[in-house]
């Protein structure tokens, strides 16, 4: 675990996939074609706390949904890339724009489309119910499933590695 915390210490950007990571992977489509997703409130709170510490958050997802747009806007996440079936070029452009190295980035994924980025970052994370191949290529596997607190777990891991988790907890007393 100490090795993981050392990797977390260097992280300046955490990139999350959406379906299967920030949600449980289910996609609900209404009669009008509108897509619905359920997000865990504690994941959102963790993402806000992490941003408060100065770590940037980005979303790179293969699907496009107004639900994702609204949720990320409410969390203050400005780097949101939807409809990206090939994710690596977007990631490379983002880190170039932010002047970061791949080692300063963490990526949280659950399926094969996430491997291209996971294989390049300083901290590759798979959610507990990720595909077995993805888990095999992760530095860390959450104890929580996607959409059920995994993102919060990741945020707390990064804050712990950077030595500011306790400070964030104390802010709430």
Rosetta blueprint (number, residue, H / E / L):
1 X L
2 X H
3 X H
4 X H
5 X H
6 X H
7 X H
8 X H
9 X H
10 X L
11 X L
12 X L
13 X E
14 X E
15 X E
16 X E
17 X L
18 X L
19 X L
20 X L
21 X L
22 X L
23 X L
24 X L
25 X L
26 X L
27 X L
28 X E
29 X E
30 X L
31 X L
32 X L
33 X L
34 X L
35 X E
36 X E
37 X L
38 X L
39 X L
40 X L
41 X H
42 X H
43 X H
44 X H
45 X H
46 X H
47 X H
48 X H
49 X H
50 X H
51 X H
52 X H
53 X L
54 X L
55 X L
56 X E
57 X E
58 X E
59 X E
60 X E
61 X L
62 X L
63 X L
64 X L
65 X L
66 X H
67 X H
68 X H
69 X H
70 X H
71 X H
72 X H
73 X H
74 X H
75 X L
76 X L
77 X L
78 X L
79 X E
80 X E
81 X E
82 X L
83 X L
84 X L
85 X L
86 X L
87 X L
88 X H
89 X H
90 X H
91 X H
92 X H
93 X H
94 X H
95 X H
96 X H
97 X H
98 X H
99 X L
100 X L
101 X L
102 X H
103 X H
104 X H
105 X E
106 X E
107 X E
108 X E
109 X E
110 X L
111 X L
112 X H
113 X H
114 X H
115 X H
116 X H
117 X H
118 X H
119 X L
120 X L
121 X L
122 X L
123 X E
124 X E
125 X E
126 X E
127 X L
128 X L
129 X L
130 X L
131 X L
132 X H
133 X H
134 X H
135 X H
136 X H
137 X L
138 X L
139 X L
140 X E
141 X E
142 X L
143 X L
144 X L
145 X L
146 X L
147 X L
148 X L
149 X L
150 X H
151 X H
152 X H
153 X H
154 X H
155 X H
156 X H
157 X H
158 X H
159 X H
160 X H
161 X H
162 X L
163 X L
164 X L
165 X H
166 X H
167 X H
168 X H
169 X H
170 X H
171 X L
172 X L
173 X L
